[in-house]
Amino acid sequence: MKANTLRTDRAGFSLLEIVVVVAILTLIAGVAVPVVAKVVEREARVATRTELDLLARASLEYLRDTSALPTAAANLGIDSGANGWSGPYLGSLGVDTKSGLNAHEVDGWSRPYRFRIAGSVLSIDSAGPDGAFGNGDDLLVRADATLVRRELTLATLKVLNQAVLNYNAVYQATDPLPANWSQALSRLVLRGYLPSATGLENDSFGSPFVAVPAGIAPLVRVGSTNVGTP
């Protein structure tokens, strides 16, 4: 009579096999994580550069409507009371889930953009992946407002000189305009040739409008030291 043969099916893995598997997975992770991190950073840079260009263009549109450059990305999406604001100036105004700010206010790392104005140049920058401004990984775009300010100044001068021409056609002999533009502007408003003096004393560069030729009364033409006389 044959003895019963017991058969035990193998189940599970040995400790050695588990150690080998864990080592392999660790090795794969060690290679994959840096690769994934580089891909994420590259995508964040591309998205940030694209958005910087959009912010620069939107800022010039903001200038055309308000005669001033925005001091923060928020100005492009929310009306802060600026005269002439006709935004929003960007197409997508979703919310960044990480920062809680409007999506256009933060870069690809969910950090706020920085706006700086120097004369007619607006600089908008991102601190990059390290979050610190002034390092080599910063991203920057500059928007030169010179052409837009010139455009706005010429448009305003057209209105002002038409008002001066209309006034002089009626009052030049009896109540001539003084050579000083501020005084002449008050007279034009008083007589109803301009609705208000608000925003009409200075050109879009912030310089006072001047009589052309300067200092000679009665005033017959208005000019700007930044764009000349149209």
JOTATA-V132831 format. One record per backbone hydrogen bond with DSSP energy under -1.0 kcal/mol. CO is the residue of the C=O (numbers start at 1). NH is the residue of the N-H. If there is no record, write none. Layout:
# JOTATA-V132831
co | nh
CO | NH
CO | NH
This chain:
# JOTATA-V132831
co | nh
14 | 18
15 | 19
16 | 20
17 | 21
18 | 22
19 | 23
20 | 24
21 | 25
22 | 26
23 | 27
24 | 28
25 | 29
26 | 30
27 | 31
28 | 32
29 | 33
31 | 35
32 | 36
33 | 37
34 | 38
35 | 39
36 | 40
37 | 41
38 | 42
39 | 43
40 | 44
41 | 45
42 | 46
43 | 47
44 | 48
45 | 49
46 | 50
47 | 51
48 | 52
49 | 53
50 | 54
51 | 55
52 | 56
53 | 57
54 | 58
55 | 59
56 | 60
57 | 61
58 | 62
59 | 63
60 | 64
61 | 65
62 | 66
63 | 67
72 | 75
73 | 76
74 | 77
74 | 78
76 | 89
82 | 85
94 | 103
96 | 100
101 | 96
102 | 105
103 | 106
105 | 113
107 | 110
111 | 107
114 | 125
116 | 123
118 | 121
120 | 145
121 | 118
122 | 143
123 | 116
124 | 141
125 | 114
126 | 139
128 | 131
135 | 138
139 | 126
141 | 124
143 | 122
145 | 149
146 | 150
147 | 151
148 | 152
149 | 153
150 | 154
151 | 155
152 | 156
153 | 157
154 | 158
155 | 159
156 | 160
157 | 161
158 | 162
159 | 163
160 | 164
161 | 165
162 | 166
163 | 167
164 | 168
165 | 169
167 | 170
167 | 171
168 | 172
171 | 175
177 | 219
180 | 184
181 | 185
182 | 186
183 | 187
184 | 188
185 | 189
186 | 190
187 | 191
188 | 193
188 | 194
189 | 192
197 | 200
201 | 209
203 | 206
207 | 203
210 | 223
213 | 216
221 | 212
223 | 210
224 | 228
228 | 224
